[in-house]
Amino acid sequence: MRAFVSRLGTLSGKPIMLKDHLSRLTLSIISRIVLGKKYFSESKHETSIVTLEEFQEMLDERMKALKKKVDRFYDHVFDEHKAKKERVKHFVPKDMVDLLLQLSDDPDLDVRLTYEGVKGFTQCPILF
């Protein structure tokens, strides 16, 4: 946290991408909590097994592979729910997916619920 505040202080008066700095801080904290220490270097003056960029790249690649699997899973789940809805004349939603898919088909909503939105709402309870 001290390094984060110090780094922001040195950039005072200049435009910065706060997202990048918060991402670096978050990776550092998670690394220390999960692994016991920070295994990546943030500057050329530090020595470590990987650079911050390499560490971020490893996480990004893992997330891309995971996203493909999660998307395939949700495609299957949503297809099942849509097929069940089509078989029933007077369909009544039985679970969260049924309800969200029904909302996503509603043309009268002021804010459109997309497929990605339905996926996001259903992932939260499962992942936690």
The first five atom37 places (N, CA, C, CB, O) and aatype in JSON, in Angstrom:
{
  "aatype": [12, 1, 0, 13, 19, 15, 1, 10, 7, 16, 10, 15, 7, 11, 14, 9, 12, 10, 11, 3, 8, 10, 15, 1, 10, 16, 10, 15, 9, 9, 15, 1, 9, 19, 10, 7, 11, 11, 18, 13, 15, 6, 15, 11, 8, 6, 16, 15, 9, 19, 16, 10, 6, 6, 13, 5, 6, 12, 10, 3, 6, 1, 12, 11, 0, 10, 11, 11, 11, 19, 3, 1, 13, 18, 3, 8, 19, 13, 3, 6, 8, 11, 0, 11, 11, 6, 1, 19, 11, 8, 13, 19, 14, 11, 3, 12, 19, 3, 10, 10, 10, 5, 10, 15, 3, 3, 14, 3, 10, 3, 19, 1, 10, 16, 18, 6, 7, 19, 11, 7, 13, 16, 5, 4, 14, 9, 10, 13],
  "atom_mask": [
    [1, 1, 1, 1, 1],
    [1, 1, 1, 1, 1],
    [1, 1, 1, 1, 1],
    [1, 1, 1, 1, 1],
    [1, 1, 1, 1, 1],
    [1, 1, 1, 1, 1],
    [1, 1, 1, 1, 1],
    [1, 1, 1, 1, 1],
    [1, 1, 1, 0, 1],
    [1, 1, 1, 1, 1],
    [1, 1, 1, 1, 1],
    [1, 1, 1, 1, 1],
    [1, 1, 1, 0, 1],
    [1, 1, 1, 1, 1],
    [1, 1, 1, 1, 1],
    [1, 1, 1, 1, 1],
    [1, 1, 1, 1, 1],
    [1, 1, 1, 1, 1],
    [1, 1, 1, 1, 1],
    [1, 1, 1, 1, 1],
    [1, 1, 1, 1, 1],
    [1, 1, 1, 1, 1],
    [1, 1, 1, 1, 1],
    [1, 1, 1, 1, 1],
    [1, 1, 1, 1, 1],
    [1, 1, 1, 1, 1],
    [1, 1, 1, 1, 1],
    [1, 1, 1, 1, 1],
    [1, 1, 1, 1, 1],
    [1, 1, 1, 1, 1],
    [1, 1, 1, 1, 1],
    [1, 1, 1, 1, 1],
    [1, 1, 1, 1, 1],
    [1, 1, 1, 1, 1],
    [1, 1, 1, 1, 1],
    [1, 1, 1, 0, 1],
    [1, 1, 1, 1, 1],
    [1, 1, 1, 1, 1],
    [1, 1, 1, 1, 1],
    [1, 1, 1, 1, 1],
    [1, 1, 1, 1, 1],
    [1, 1, 1, 1, 1],
    [1, 1, 1, 1, 1],
    [1, 1, 1, 1, 1],
    [1, 1, 1, 1, 1],
    [1, 1, 1, 1, 1],
    [1, 1, 1, 1, 1],
    [1, 1, 1, 1, 1],
    [1, 1, 1, 1, 1],
    [1, 1, 1, 1, 1],
    [1, 1, 1, 1, 1],
    [1, 1, 1, 1, 1],
    [1, 1, 1, 1, 1],
    [1, 1, 1, 1, 1],
    [1, 1, 1, 1, 1],
    [1, 1, 1, 1, 1],
    [1, 1, 1, 1, 1],
    [1, 1, 1, 1, 1],
    [1, 1, 1, 1, 1],
    [1, 1, 1, 1, 1],
    [1, 1, 1, 1, 1],
    [1, 1, 1, 1, 1],
    [1, 1, 1, 1, 1],
    [1, 1, 1, 1, 1],
    [1, 1, 1, 1, 1],
    [1, 1, 1, 1, 1],
    [1, 1, 1, 1, 1],
    [1, 1, 1, 1, 1],
    [1, 1, 1, 1, 1],
    [1, 1, 1, 1, 1],
    [1, 1, 1, 1, 1],
    [1, 1, 1, 1, 1],
    [1, 1, 1, 1, 1],
    [1, 1, 1, 1, 1],
    [1, 1, 1, 1, 1],
    [1, 1, 1, 1, 1],
    [1, 1, 1, 1, 1],
    [1, 1, 1, 1, 1],
    [1, 1, 1, 1, 1],
    [1, 1, 1, 1, 1],
    [1, 1, 1, 1, 1],
    [1, 1, 1, 1, 1],
    [1, 1, 1, 1, 1],
    [1, 1, 1, 1, 1],
    [1, 1, 1, 1, 1],
    [1, 1, 1, 1, 1],
    [1, 1, 1, 1, 1],
    [1, 1, 1, 1, 1],
    [1, 1, 1, 1, 1],
    [1, 1, 1, 1, 1],
    [1, 1, 1, 1, 1],
    [1, 1, 1, 1, 1],
    [1, 1, 1, 1, 1],
    [1, 1, 1, 1, 1],
    [1, 1, 1, 1, 1],
    [1, 1, 1, 1, 1],
    [1, 1, 1, 1, 1],
    [1, 1, 1, 1, 1],
    [1, 1, 1, 1, 1],
    [1, 1, 1, 1, 1],
    [1, 1, 1, 1, 1],
    [1, 1, 1, 1, 1],
    [1, 1, 1, 1, 1],
    [1, 1, 1, 1, 1],
    [1, 1, 1, 1, 1],
    [1, 1, 1, 1, 1],
    [1, 1, 1, 1, 1],
    [1, 1, 1, 1, 1],
    [1, 1, 1, 1, 1],
    [1, 1, 1, 1, 1],
    [1, 1, 1, 1, 1],
    [1, 1, 1, 1, 1],
    [1, 1, 1, 1, 1],
    [1, 1, 1, 1, 1],
    [1, 1, 1, 1, 1],
    [1, 1, 1, 1, 1],
    [1, 1, 1, 0, 1],
    [1, 1, 1, 1, 1],
    [1, 1, 1, 1, 1],
    [1, 1, 1, 0, 1],
    [1, 1, 1, 1, 1],
    [1, 1, 1, 1, 1],
    [1, 1, 1, 1, 1],
    [1, 1, 1, 1, 1],
    [1, 1, 1, 1, 1],
    [1, 1, 1, 1, 1],
    [1, 1, 1, 1, 1],
    [1, 1, 1, 1, 1]
  ],
  "atom_positions": [
    [[0.84, -1.18, 0.0], [0.0, 0.0, 0.0], [0.89, 1.25, 0.0], [-0.95, -0.01, 1.22], [0.59, 2.25, -0.65]],
    [[1.97, 1.15, 0.74], [2.9, 2.28, 0.81], [3.49, 2.57, -0.58], [4.03, 1.99, 1.83], [3.59, 3.72, -0.99]],
    [[3.88, 1.51, -1.29], [4.44, 1.67, -2.64], [3.4, 2.25, -3.59], [4.96, 0.32, -3.18], [3.73, 3.06, -4.45]],
    [[2.15, 1.84, -3.43], [1.05, 2.34, -4.27], [0.88, 3.85, -4.07], [-0.26, 1.6, -3.94], [0.81, 4.61, -5.03]],
    [[0.8, 4.26, -2.82], [0.62, 5.69, -2.52], [1.84, 6.48, -2.97], [0.37, 5.9, -1.02], [1.7, 7.58, -3.5]],
    [[3.02, 5.94, -2.75], [4.25, 6.6, -3.17], [4.29, 6.78, -4.69], [5.47, 5.81, -2.7], [4.66, 7.85, -5.19]],
    [[3.92, 5.73, -5.4], [3.91, 5.78, -6.87], [2.93, 6.84, -7.37], [3.55, 4.4, -7.46], [3.24, 7.6, -8.29]],
    [[1.75, 6.89, -6.76], [0.77, 7.91, -7.14], [1.29, 9.31, -6.81], [-0.57, 7.67, -6.43], [1.05, 10.27, -7.55]],
    [[1.99, 9.42, -5.69], [2.56, 10.71, -5.31], [3.57, 11.22, -6.31], [0.0, 0.0, 0.0], [3.61, 12.42, -6.61]],
    [[4.4, 10.34, -6.84], [5.4, 10.77, -7.83], [4.75, 11.19, -9.14], [6.39, 9.64, -8.1], [5.34, 11.94, -9.92]],
    [[3.54, 10.72, -9.39], [2.83, 11.07, -10.62], [1.87, 12.25, -10.43], [2.06, 9.87, -11.13], [1.1, 12.58, -11.32]],
    [[1.93, 12.86, -9.26], [1.04, 13.96, -8.94], [1.11, 15.07, -9.99], [1.39, 14.52, -7.57], [2.19, 15.49, -10.41]],
    [[-0.05, 15.52, -10.4], [-0.11, 16.59, -11.39], [-0.15, 16.09, -12.83], [0.0, 0.0, 0.0], [-0.38, 16.87, -13.75]],
    [[0.09, 14.8, -13.02], [0.07, 14.22, -14.36], [-1.18, 13.36, -14.52], [1.36, 13.38, -14.62], [-1.66, 12.78, -13.54]],
    [[-1.71, 13.26, -15.73], [-2.85, 12.36, -15.91], [-2.38, 10.9, -15.77], [-3.51, 12.58, -17.3], [-1.32, 10.53, -16.28]],
    [[-3.16, 10.1, -15.08], [-2.79, 8.69, -14.88], [-4.0, 7.8, -15.17], [-2.27, 8.45, -13.44], [-5.15, 8.24, -15.12]],
    [[-3.71, 6.55, -15.48], [-4.75, 5.53, -15.62], [-4.82, 4.81, -14.27], [-4.44, 4.52, -16.81], [-4.05, 3.89, -14.01]],
    [[-5.74, 5.24, -13.44], [-5.85, 4.69, -12.1], [-6.11, 3.19, -12.13], [-6.97, 5.4, -11.33], [-5.68, 2.45, -11.24]],
    [[-6.82, 2.72, -13.16], [-7.13, 1.3, -13.3], [-5.85, 0.47, -13.29], [-7.92, 1.04, -14.59], [-5.79, -0.57, -12.63]],
    [[-4.82, 0.92, -14.02], [-3.56, 0.18, -14.08], [-2.9, 0.09, -12.7], [-2.61, 0.84, -15.08], [-2.38, -0.95, -12.32]],
    [[-2.93, 1.18, -11.97], [-2.3, 1.21, -10.65], [-3.08, 0.38, -9.64], [-2.18, 2.66, -10.16], [-2.49, -0.3, -8.8]],
    [[-4.4, 0.42, -9.73], [-5.22, -0.4, -8.84], [-5.08, -1.88, -9.17], [-6.7, 0.02, -8.93], [-5.1, -2.72, -8.27]],
    [[-4.94, -2.2, -10.45], [-4.73, -3.58, -10.86], [-3.41, -4.1, -10.29], [-4.73, -3.69, -12.4], [-3.35, -5.22, -9.78]],
    [[-2.38, -3.3, -10.36], [-1.07, -3.67, -9.82], [-1.17, -3.89, -8.31], [-0.01, -2.58, -10.13], [-0.63, -4.86, -7.78]],
    [[-1.86, -2.99, -7.61], [-2.03, -3.11, -6.17], [-2.8, -4.38, -5.83], [-2.76, -1.88, -5.6], [-2.42, -5.11, -4.92]],
    [[-3.88, -4.64, -6.56], [-4.7, -5.82, -6.31], [-3.9, -7.1, -6.53], [-5.92, -5.81, -7.21], [-3.97, -8.02, -5.72]],
    [[-3.14, -7.16, -7.62], [-2.31, -8.35, -7.87], [-1.29, -8.56, -6.76], [-1.59, -8.21, -9.21], [-1.05, -9.69, -6.34]],
    [[-0.72, -7.47, -6.29], [0.27, -7.56, -5.22], [-0.37, -8.1, -3.94], [0.9, -6.18, -4.96], [0.2, -8.97, -3.28]],
    [[-1.54, -7.58, -3.6], [-2.23, -8.02, -2.38], [-2.64, -9.49, -2.49], [-3.47, -7.13, -2.11], [-2.42, -10.28, -1.57]],
    [[-3.24, -9.85, -3.63], [-3.68, -11.23, -3.82], [-2.49, -12.19, -3.78], [-4.43, -11.38, -5.16], [-2.57, -13.26, -3.17]],
    [[-1.4, -11.8, -4.41], [-0.19, -12.63, -4.41], [0.3, -12.85, -2.99], [0.91, -11.99, -5.26], [0.67, -13.97, -2.61]],
    [[0.31, -11.8, -2.2], [0.79, -11.93, -0.82], [-0.14, -12.79, 0.03], [0.95, -10.55, -0.19], [0.31, -13.58, 0.86]],
    [[-1.45, -12.63, -0.17], [-2.41, -13.41, 0.61], [-2.36, -14.89, 0.22], [-3.84, -12.86, 0.42], [-2.28, -15.76, 1.09]],
    [[-2.41, -15.17, -1.07], [-2.51, -16.55, -1.55], [-1.16, -17.26, -1.52], [-3.07, -16.58, -2.95], [-1.08, -18.41, -1.1]],
    [[-0.11, -16.58, -1.97], [1.19, -17.23, -2.13], [2.16, -16.95, -1.0], [1.8, -16.8, -3.41], [3.2, -17.6, -0.9]],
    [[1.84, -15.99, -0.16], [2.71, -15.68, 0.97], [3.68, -14.54, 0.73], [0.0, 0.0, 0.0], [4.22, -13.97, 1.68]],
    [[3.9, -14.2, -0.53], [4.74, -13.07, -0.86], [4.46, -12.64, -2.3], [6.24, -13.42, -0.68], [3.73, -13.31, -3.03]],
    [[5.04, -11.54, -2.67], [4.85, -11.03, -4.03], [5.91, -11.66, -4.92], [4.94, -9.46, -4.07], [7.1, -11.49, -4.69]],
    [[5.47, -12.39, -5.93], [6.39, -13.12, -6.8], [6.7, -12.4, -8.11], [5.83, -14.47, -7.11], [7.33, -12.99, -8.99]],
    [[6.29, -11.17, -8.25], [6.59, -10.44, -9.47], [7.22, -9.1, -9.12], [5.32, -10.23, -10.33], [6.99, -8.55, -8.04]],
    [[8.0, -8.59, -10.04], [8.65, -7.3, -9.81], [7.86, -6.2, -10.5], [10.11, -7.32, -10.32], [7.29, -6.41, -11.57]],
    [[7.84, -5.05, -9.87], [7.12, -3.91, -10.44], [8.06, -2.92, -11.11], [6.33, -3.2, -9.35], [7.62, -2.02, -11.83]],
    [[9.34, -3.09, -10.89], [10.3, -2.19, -11.52], [11.55, -2.97, -11.89], [10.66, -1.01, -10.58], [11.72, -4.12, -11.5]],
    [[12.41, -2.33, -12.65], [13.66, -2.97, -13.09], [14.66, -3.12, -11.95], [14.29, -2.17, -14.22], [15.62, -3.89, -12.05]],
    [[14.42, -2.39, -10.86], [15.34, -2.43, -9.72], [15.08, -3.64, -8.82], [15.21, -1.15, -8.91], [15.95, -4.02, -8.03]],
    [[13.9, -4.24, -8.94], [13.56, -5.42, -8.14], [13.91, -6.68, -8.92], [12.06, -5.41, -7.75], [13.84, -6.7, -10.15]],
    [[14.27, -7.72, -8.2], [14.5, -9.01, -8.85], [13.4, -9.98, -8.4], [15.92, -9.58, -8.51], [13.05, -10.04, -7.23]],
    [[12.89, -10.71, -9.35], [11.86, -11.7, -9.04], [11.81, -12.71, -10.17], [10.47, -11.04, -8.84], [12.53, -12.59, -11.17]],
    [[10.97, -13.71, -10.0], [10.88, -14.77, -10.99], [10.19, -14.3, -12.27], [10.13, -15.95, -10.4], [10.53, -14.76, -13.36]],
    [[9.21, -13.38, -12.15], [8.52, -12.83, -13.32], [8.3, -11.34, -13.13], [7.17, -13.55, -13.56], [8.31, -10.83, -12.01]],
    [[8.1, -10.65, -14.24], [7.76, -9.22, -14.16], [6.25, -9.09, -13.96], [8.21, -8.45, -15.46], [5.51, -10.06, -14.11]],
    [[5.83, -7.91, -13.61], [4.4, -7.64, -13.46], [3.65, -7.96, -14.75], [4.17, -6.17, -13.05], [2.57, -8.54, -14.72]],
    [[4.23, -7.57, -15.87], [3.59, -7.81, -17.16], [3.45, -9.31, -17.44], [4.4, -7.14, -18.29], [2.41, -9.77, -17.93]],
    [[4.5, -10.08, -17.12], [4.43, -11.53, -17.33], [3.38, -12.17, -16.42], [5.81, -12.18, -17.07], [2.64, -13.07, -16.83]],
    [[3.32, -11.69, -15.18], [2.34, -12.2, -14.22], [0.93, -11.91, -14.71], [2.57, -11.59, -12.82], [0.05, -12.78, -14.66]],
    [[0.71, -10.69, -15.18], [-0.6, -10.3, -15.71], [-0.96, -11.13, -16.94], [-0.63, -8.8, -16.05], [-2.1, -11.54, -17.1]],
    [[0.02, -11.37, -17.79], [-0.2, -12.17, -19.0], [-0.6, -13.61, -18.64], [1.08, -12.19, -19.88], [-1.48, -14.18, -19.27]],
    [[0.05, -14.18, -17.62], [-0.31, -15.53, -17.17], [-1.76, -15.57, -16.69], [0.64, -16.01, -16.05], [-2.49, -16.51, -17.0]],
    [[-2.16, -14.56, -15.93], [-3.53, -14.51, -15.43], [-4.52, -14.31, -16.57], [-3.67, -13.39, -14.4], [-5.59, -14.93, -16.59]],
    [[-4.17, -13.44, -17.51], [-5.06, -13.18, -18.65], [-5.27, -14.45, -19.47], [-4.48, -12.08, -19.55], [-6.4, -14.75, -19.86]],
    [[-4.2, -15.2, -19.74], [-4.31, -16.43, -20.51], [-5.19, -17.45, -19.78], [-2.92, -17.02, -20.79], [-6.02, -18.12, -20.39]],
    [[-4.99, -17.54, -18.45], [-5.82, -18.47, -17.66], [-7.29, -18.07, -17.73], [-5.35, -18.5, -16.19], [-8.16, -18.93, -17.85]],
    [[-7.55, -16.76, -17.65], [-8.93, -16.28, -17.69], [-9.57, -16.52, -19.06], [-8.99, -14.8, -17.34], [-10.75, -16.83, -19.15]],
    [[-8.79, -16.38, -20.12], [-9.32, -16.62, -21.47], [-9.73, -18.07, -21.63], [-8.27, -16.24, -22.54], [-10.79, -18.36, -22.19]],
    [[-8.9, -18.99, -21.15], [-9.23, -20.41, -21.24], [-10.45, -20.72, -20.38], [-8.02, -21.27, -20.79], [-11.33, -21.48, -20.79]],
    [[-10.51, -20.15, -19.21], [-11.64, -20.36, -18.31], [-12.92, -19.78, -18.91], [-11.36, -19.74, -16.94], [-13.99, -20.39, -18.78]],
    [[-12.83, -18.64, -19.54], [-14.01, -18.0, -20.14], [-14.62, -18.89, -21.21], [-13.63, -16.64, -20.74], [-15.85, -18.99, -21.3]],
    [[-13.8, -19.54, -22.02], [-14.31, -20.44, -23.05], [-15.1, -21.59, -22.43], [-13.16, -21.0, -23.91], [-16.16, -21.96, -22.93]],
    [[-14.58, -22.15, -21.34], [-15.27, -23.25, -20.67], [-16.57, -22.78, -20.03], [-14.37, -23.88, -19.61], [-17.61, -23.44, -20.13]],
    [[-16.52, -21.63, -19.38], [-17.71, -21.08, -18.73], [-18.77, -20.73, -19.77], [-17.35, -19.83, -17.89], [-19.95, -21.01, -19.57]],
    [[-18.36, -20.13, -20.89], [-19.31, -19.81, -21.97], [-19.98, -21.07, -22.51], [-18.59, -19.07, -23.11], [-21.19, -21.08, -22.74]],
    [[-19.21, -22.13, -22.71], [-19.76, -23.39, -23.21], [-20.77, -23.95, -22.22], [-18.64, -24.41, -23.47], [-21.82, -24.45, -22.62]],
    [[-20.47, -23.87, -20.94], [-21.37, -24.35, -19.89], [-22.68, -23.55, -19.91], [-20.71, -24.24, -18.5], [-23.76, -24.13, -19.91]],
    [[-22.57, -22.22, -19.94], [-23.77, -21.39, -19.92], [-24.58, -21.51, -21.2], [-23.4, -19.94, -19.69], [-25.81, -21.43, -21.15]],
    [[-23.94, -21.69, -22.33], [-24.68, -21.93, -23.58], [-25.58, -23.16, -23.42], [-23.71, -22.13, -24.78], [-26.74, -23.15, -23.82]],
    [[-25.02, -24.2, -22.83], [-25.79, -25.43, -22.61], [-26.96, -25.18, -21.65], [-24.87, -26.55, -22.05], [-28.1, -25.56, -21.94]],
    [[-26.68, -24.54, -20.53], [-27.71, -24.27, -19.52], [-28.83, -23.42, -20.12], [-27.1, -23.56, -18.29], [-30.01, -23.73, -19.95]],
    [[-28.46, -22.34, -20.83], [-29.47, -21.45, -21.39], [-30.28, -22.14, -22.49], [-28.82, -20.19, -21.95], [-31.48, -21.92, -22.6]],
    [[-29.63, -22.97, -23.3], [-30.35, -23.72, -24.33], [-31.37, -24.66, -23.71], [-29.36, -24.51, -25.21], [-32.49, -24.78, -24.2]],
    [[-30.99, -25.32, -22.62], [-31.93, -26.21, -21.91], [-33.15, -25.43, -21.41], [-31.24, -26.9, -20.73], [-34.29, -25.86, -21.57]],
    [[-32.89, -24.28, -20.8], [-33.98, -23.47, -20.25], [-34.89, -22.94, -21.36], [-33.42, -22.3, -19.43], [-36.11, -22.91, -21.21]],
    [[-34.3, -22.51, -22.48], [-35.11, -22.02, -23.6], [-35.96, -23.14, -24.19], [-34.21, -21.41, -24.69], [-37.12, -22.92, -24.53]],
    [[-35.4, -24.33, -24.31], [-36.14, -25.48, -24.85], [-37.3, -25.84, -23.93], [-35.2, -26.69, -25.04], [-38.4, -26.15, -24.39]],
    [[-37.05, -25.8, -22.62], [-38.11, -26.1, -21.64], [-39.24, -25.08, -21.77], [-37.55, -26.1, -20.19], [-40.42, -25.44, -21.7]],
    [[-38.89, -23.82, -21.96], [-39.89, -22.75, -22.1], [-40.74, -22.96, -23.36], [-39.2, -21.37, -22.15], [-41.94, -22.72, -23.33]],
    [[-40.12, -23.4, -24.44], [-40.83, -23.6, -25.7], [-41.81, -24.78, -25.63], [-39.84, -23.82, -26.83], [-42.8, -24.8, -26.36]],
    [[-41.54, -25.76, -24.77], [-42.4, -26.94, -24.65], [-43.66, -26.67, -23.83], [-41.62, -28.08, -24.02], [-44.65, -27.4, -23.93]],
    [[-43.63, -25.61, -23.01], [-44.74, -25.33, -22.1], [-45.58, -24.19, -22.66], [-44.21, -24.98, -20.67], [-45.06, -23.15, -23.04]],
    [[-46.91, -24.41, -22.69], [-47.8, -23.4, -23.28], [-47.85, -22.13, -22.42], [-49.22, -23.98, -23.43], [-47.63, -21.04, -22.94]],
    [[-48.12, -22.25, -21.14], [-48.18, -21.1, -20.23], [-46.99, -21.18, -19.27], [-49.55, -21.06, -19.43], [-47.12, -21.63, -18.13]],
    [[-45.86, -20.75, -19.75], [-44.61, -20.89, -19.01], [-44.57, -19.95, -17.81], [-43.41, -20.62, -19.93], [-44.9, -18.77, -17.91]],
    [[-44.15, -20.5, -16.68], [-43.92, -19.73, -15.46], [-42.48, -19.98, -15.04], [-44.94, -20.12, -14.31], [-42.08, -21.13, -14.88]],
    [[-41.67, -18.91, -14.87], [-40.27, -19.11, -14.47], [-40.16, -19.88, -13.16], [-39.56, -17.75, -14.34], [-40.87, -19.6, -12.19]],
    [[-39.26, -20.85, -13.15], [-39.06, -21.69, -11.96], [-37.78, -21.35, -11.2], [-39.03, -23.16, -12.37], [-37.64, -21.71, -10.03]],
    [[-36.86, -20.67, -11.87], [-35.59, -20.34, -11.22], [-35.06, -19.02, -11.79], [-34.54, -21.48, -11.41], [-35.69, -18.39, -12.64]],
    [[-33.91, -18.64, -11.29], [-33.32, -17.35, -11.67], [-33.02, -17.28, -13.17], [-32.04, -17.1, -10.88], [-33.24, -16.24, -13.79]],
    [[-32.52, -18.36, -13.74], [-32.19, -18.37, -15.17], [-33.46, -18.19, -16.0], [-31.48, -19.69, -15.56], [-33.48, -17.41, -16.95]],
    [[-34.53, -18.92, -15.63], [-35.8, -18.76, -16.34], [-36.26, -17.3, -16.31], [-36.88, -19.66, -15.72], [-36.63, -16.74, -17.34]],
    [[-36.22, -16.7, -15.15], [-36.67, -15.32, -14.99], [-35.82, -14.34, -15.79], [-36.66, -14.94, -13.52], [-36.36, -13.48, -16.48]],
    [[-34.51, -14.48, -15.7], [-33.62, -13.57, -16.41], [-33.74, -13.72, -17.93], [-32.17, -13.8, -15.98], [-33.71, -12.73, -18.66]],
    [[-33.87, -14.96, -18.4], [-34.06, -15.16, -19.84], [-35.38, -14.57, -20.3], [-33.99, -16.65, -20.2], [-35.47, -14.03, -21.4]],
    [[-36.41, -14.69, -19.47], [-37.7, -14.08, -19.8], [-37.57, -12.56, -19.89], [-38.77, -14.48, -18.75], [-38.11, -11.93, -20.8]],
    [[-36.85, -11.98, -18.94], [-36.63, -10.52, -18.97], [-35.82, -10.1, -20.2], [-35.9, -10.07, -17.69], [-36.06, -9.04, -20.77]],
    [[-34.87, -10.93, -20.6], [-34.04, -10.58, -21.76], [-34.86, -10.58, -23.05], [-32.86, -11.56, -21.88], [-34.48, -9.93, -24.02]],
    [[-35.97, -11.31, -23.06], [-36.85, -11.35, -24.23], [-37.91, -10.25, -24.22], [-37.52, -12.69, -24.33], [-38.65, -10.09, -25.19]],
    [[-38.0, -9.5, -23.12], [-39.04, -8.47, -22.97], [-38.66, -7.2, -23.74], [-39.25, -8.15, -21.47], [-37.71, -6.52, -23.36]],
    [[-39.4, -6.87, -24.82], [-39.07, -5.69, -25.62], [-39.49, -4.38, -24.94], [-39.73, -5.78, -26.97], [-39.1, -3.3, -25.39]],
    [[-40.29, -4.47, -23.87], [-40.8, -3.26, -23.22], [-39.9, -2.74, -22.1], [-42.16, -3.54, -22.67], [-40.19, -1.7, -21.5]],
    [[-38.82, -3.43, -21.8], [-37.92, -2.96, -20.74], [-37.18, -1.7, -21.18], [-36.91, -4.06, -20.36], [-36.75, -1.6, -22.33]],
    [[-37.04, -0.74, -20.28], [-36.3, 0.48, -20.58], [-34.82, 0.19, -20.78], [-36.49, 1.51, -19.47], [-34.18, 0.78, -21.65]],
    [[-34.29, -0.72, -19.99], [-32.89, -1.1, -20.09], [-32.86, -2.56, -20.54], [-32.13, -0.91, -18.72], [-33.38, -3.45, -19.87]],
    [[-32.25, -2.78, -21.68], [-32.23, -4.12, -22.3], [-31.28, -5.04, -21.53], [-31.8, -4.02, -23.79], [-30.13, -4.67, -21.27]],
    [[-31.74, -6.22, -21.19], [-30.91, -7.23, -20.54], [-30.35, -8.13, -21.63], [-31.72, -8.05, -19.47], [-31.1, -8.8, -22.33]],
    [[-29.05, -8.14, -21.77], [-28.39, -8.92, -22.82], [-28.05, -10.32, -22.31], [-27.12, -8.2, -23.31], [-28.13, -10.61, -21.12]],
    [[-27.67, -11.17, -23.24], [-27.22, -12.52, -22.93], [-26.03, -12.46, -21.96], [-26.82, -13.28, -24.22], [-25.97, -13.22, -20.99]],
    [[-25.1, -11.54, -22.21], [-23.93, -11.39, -21.32], [-24.37, -10.95, -19.93], [-22.92, -10.37, -21.91], [-23.78, -11.36, -18.93]],
    [[-25.39, -10.12, -19.87], [-25.93, -9.68, -18.59], [-26.52, -10.83, -17.8], [0.0, 0.0, 0.0], [-26.3, -10.96, -16.6]],
    [[-27.29, -11.67, -18.5], [-27.88, -12.86, -17.86], [-26.76, -13.76, -17.33], [-28.78, -13.64, -18.86], [-26.85, -14.28, -16.22]],
    [[-25.73, -13.93, -18.14], [-24.59, -14.76, -17.72], [-23.93, -14.16, -16.47], [-23.57, -14.88, -18.87], [-23.61, -14.89, -15.53]],
    [[-23.74, -12.87, -16.48], [-23.11, -12.21, -15.34], [-23.91, -12.35, -14.06], [0.0, 0.0, 0.0], [-23.35, -12.63, -13.0]],
    [[-25.23, -12.15, -14.16], [-26.08, -12.28, -12.97], [-26.09, -13.71, -12.43], [-27.5, -11.85, -13.29], [-26.14, -13.91, -11.22]],
    [[-26.03, -14.68, -13.3], [-26.07, -16.07, -12.84], [-24.72, -16.57, -12.37], [-26.58, -16.96, -13.95], [-24.65, -17.54, -11.62]],
    [[-23.65, -15.95, -12.79], [-22.31, -16.38, -12.35], [-22.03, -15.94, -10.94], [-21.23, -15.84, -13.29], [-21.36, -16.66, -10.2]],
    [[-22.5, -14.8, -10.53], [-22.19, -14.27, -9.19], [-22.5, -15.27, -8.08], [-22.96, -12.99, -8.95], [-21.62, -15.56, -7.28]],
    [[-23.74, -15.8, -7.99], [-24.02, -16.74, -6.9], [-23.21, -18.04, -7.01], [-25.5, -17.06, -6.87], [-22.86, -18.63, -5.99]],
    [[-22.93, -18.49, -8.21], [-22.21, -19.75, -8.4], [-20.75, -19.61, -7.99], [-22.31, -20.2, -9.86], [-20.2, -20.5, -7.35]],
    [[-20.13, -18.49, -8.36], [-18.7, -18.32, -8.09], [-18.41, -18.01, -6.62], [-18.15, -17.21, -8.95], [-17.29, -18.22, -6.15]],
    [[-19.39, -17.53, -5.91], [-19.14, -17.2, -4.52], [-19.92, -18.13, -3.64], [-19.51, -15.74, -4.22], [-19.86, -18.02, -2.41]]
  ]
}
